[in-house]
Each structure stands twice: as structure tokens, then as C-alpha cells.
Amino acid sequence: MPSTTTNRTGMMGVCALAGAAALVVSAAPAQANTEVDRPDYFTSAFSVMAVPGEVIDSDGEVAPGEEGATGDFMFWVNSDTDVICYEITLDGVTGEYDSPAITATHIHEARAGEPGPPRIAFPDPQPVGDGPRTSEGCMQGPFTTGVEDDDGTDRGAGFTLDRIEADPAGFTADTHTEEYTAGTVRGQLMQVPLDGVETGGGGADGAPVSGAAAGAGAAAIALGGLALFLLRRQRSAV
């Protein structure tokens, strides 16, 4: 009898520890895709200044996000190897993350004022609390979002980064929380200079710039994002 009681007690302790470990694992931030090392070079770079007033719902109706919140997204792309590096800072965002996707922080294929499917899911910036939240790293395709089309295909399946380079304005970045399921902040991708040279369409550093990119509109966009890009590049060149 004594030995039976001891074994049962020991087993209960093991089960309790296993249960606690399971809770710890389930509470850890979800990882969207395969994390990789920073590549030797990039083919393009993009910045996003995300604000609550740009958020819309799945029907394309205005659905303002969290008042006072901001999102600072910086992306570096190597479309040759399908690697995207990211630095994301959320400020003024409160509450827990919430999304049907693997994580709640995404790039969607959507123009300003339009809804669109998630194509890349990033690790959610941490820590959850009252202060700024940050996330950084690099990921390589194939990309998975955890959200499926009607035919059961993941909405990240088959997506490649050269599509962003071909049409940055056709993509938006955002993050979602329990209170703001449509999004807390959102903003369109804006191409910025890469080592002082505008690149696009998968071109390598120093490649010829397309006629559209050489226009006055593209020049204004590049100048507008230059200060942010240089600051981010300085922080990342380690």
C-alpha cells in the first residue's frame, strides 16, 4: 500500500508538471514561418507608417483602429532567395493579439481602402503591455498564414516577394487585437532607397530603374521615406 500511494503521488506530480509545461508552450508567441539568417544583400526595401484611420473591415468599410496607436514597419527584401527581413515597432497598441491567422501581424495584398488576403504572417511584436512592442528577424518562403481560401489553399501558398517589388502600393501591413479585430493600425508599403539606389521588379542593387519608378511621384516617395530608411539601416547594420 505505501509504495502504491507513493507511485500514484509521483505520477500526479509528473502530470501536473506536464500540464504546466503545456500551458507555457501554448502561451508562447506563435511563429509564422521559417526564421533564417540575414542575407548578404537585398533587392529592395519598404517602409510603412501604419495608423488607425487607415483600417477597414472585410467589406471595405472604414473601421478605425485604436486611437493614438502607431505602427512603424520596415521591410528588406531579397526576391532572389525569397527572404524578407523585418523590424516592426507598435506604439500605443493595447490588449491581446487576435486573428484567425497564425499570428496577428501581416502583410496583406490590398490597395489603400480595399480589403485583401494576408500573404505573410510575422511574429507579433512583444511584450504585450502598455509600452512599445517590437519584433525583428528574417523569414524565407514558402509562406504560410493559416488562413485558407474556399478551396482549402493557404493564402500564403505560392506567394513570392517579387510581387511586392512589382507593385508595392498593392500591399498593406497591419496588426489585429481582440478589441480591434479589423486592425489596430494599417498602412501601405512604400518603397525606399536601398543603398541610395531605387530598386524594383526584382532587380539587384544598381539595376536600371523602371520608367514609372523614375517619375516624379516615385522620387517624392523615395525622399519621403529616406530619413526613416537611413535610421533603420543604421540600426540594422550590425
ChimeraX attribute file (.defattr): number of C-alpha atoms within 10 A of each C-alpha:
attribute: neighborCount
match mode: 1-to-1
recipient: residues
	/A:1	6
	/A:2	6
	/A:3	8
	/A:4	9
	/A:5	10
	/A:6	11
	/A:7	12
	/A:8	11
	/A:9	12
	/A:10	12
	/A:11	12
	/A:12	12
	/A:13	12
	/A:14	12
	/A:15	12
	/A:16	12
	/A:17	12
	/A:18	12
	/A:19	12
	/A:20	12
	/A:21	12
	/A:22	11
	/A:23	11
	/A:24	10
	/A:25	11
	/A:26	10
	/A:27	9
	/A:28	8
	/A:29	15
	/A:30	15
	/A:31	13
	/A:32	22
	/A:33	19
	/A:34	13
	/A:35	16
	/A:36	13
	/A:37	11
	/A:38	15
	/A:39	14
	/A:40	6
	/A:41	12
	/A:42	23
	/A:43	23
	/A:44	29
	/A:45	26
	/A:46	23
	/A:47	25
	/A:48	22
	/A:49	19
	/A:50	24
	/A:51	22
	/A:52	22
	/A:53	18
	/A:54	21
	/A:55	27
	/A:56	22
	/A:57	16
	/A:58	12
	/A:59	10
	/A:60	13
	/A:61	12
	/A:62	15
	/A:63	19
	/A:64	19
	/A:65	26
	/A:66	21
	/A:67	13
	/A:68	13
	/A:69	18
	/A:70	22
	/A:71	26
	/A:72	21
	/A:73	24
	/A:74	24
	/A:75	23
	/A:76	24
	/A:77	26
	/A:78	24
	/A:79	24
	/A:80	15
	/A:81	14
	/A:82	16
	/A:83	23
	/A:84	24
	/A:85	21
	/A:86	19
	/A:87	18
	/A:88	22
	/A:89	17
	/A:90	23
	/A:91	15
	/A:92	16
	/A:93	26
	/A:94	20
	/A:95	13
	/A:96	13
	/A:97	22
	/A:98	19
	/A:99	18
	/A:100	12
	/A:101	19
	/A:102	22
	/A:103	22
	/A:104	25
	/A:105	25
	/A:106	24
	/A:107	23
	/A:108	21
	/A:109	23
	/A:110	19
	/A:111	17
	/A:112	17
	/A:113	16
	/A:114	18
	/A:115	18
	/A:116	18
	/A:117	18
	/A:118	25
	/A:119	24
	/A:120	30
	/A:121	27
	/A:122	25
	/A:123	22
	/A:124	26
	/A:125	20
	/A:126	15
	/A:127	12
	/A:128	15
	/A:129	12
	/A:130	11
	/A:131	13
	/A:132	18
	/A:133	19
	/A:134	19
	/A:135	16
	/A:136	18
	/A:137	16
	/A:138	20
	/A:139	23
	/A:140	20
	/A:141	20
	/A:142	15
	/A:143	22
	/A:144	23
	/A:145	24
	/A:146	20
	/A:147	19
	/A:148	17
	/A:149	10
	/A:150	7
	/A:151	6
	/A:152	8
	/A:153	12
	/A:154	19
	/A:155	21
	/A:156	22
	/A:157	16
	/A:158	12
	/A:159	17
	/A:160	20
	/A:161	23
	/A:162	20
	/A:163	15
	/A:164	23
	/A:165	24
	/A:166	12
	/A:167	16
	/A:168	20
	/A:169	17
	/A:170	19
	/A:171	23
	/A:172	26
	/A:173	26
	/A:174	27
	/A:175	29
	/A:176	26
	/A:177	21
	/A:178	15
	/A:179	15
	/A:180	23
	/A:181	17
	/A:182	22
	/A:183	28
	/A:184	33
	/A:185	30
	/A:186	30
	/A:187	27
	/A:188	25
	/A:189	26
	/A:190	23
	/A:191	30
	/A:192	29
	/A:193	20
	/A:194	23
	/A:195	15
	/A:196	12
	/A:197	16
	/A:198	25
	/A:199	25
	/A:200	25
	/A:201	19
	/A:202	20
	/A:203	20
	/A:204	19
	/A:205	17
	/A:206	13
	/A:207	14
	/A:208	14
	/A:209	15
	/A:210	13
	/A:211	8
	/A:212	10
	/A:213	17
	/A:214	12
	/A:215	11
	/A:216	10
	/A:217	10
	/A:218	17
	/A:219	15
	/A:220	11
	/A:221	15
	/A:222	22
	/A:223	13
	/A:224	14
	/A:225	18
	/A:226	18
	/A:227	13
	/A:228	16
	/A:229	23
	/A:230	16
	/A:231	10
	/A:232	16
	/A:233	16
	/A:234	9
	/A:235	9
	/A:236	10
	/A:237	6
	/A:238	5
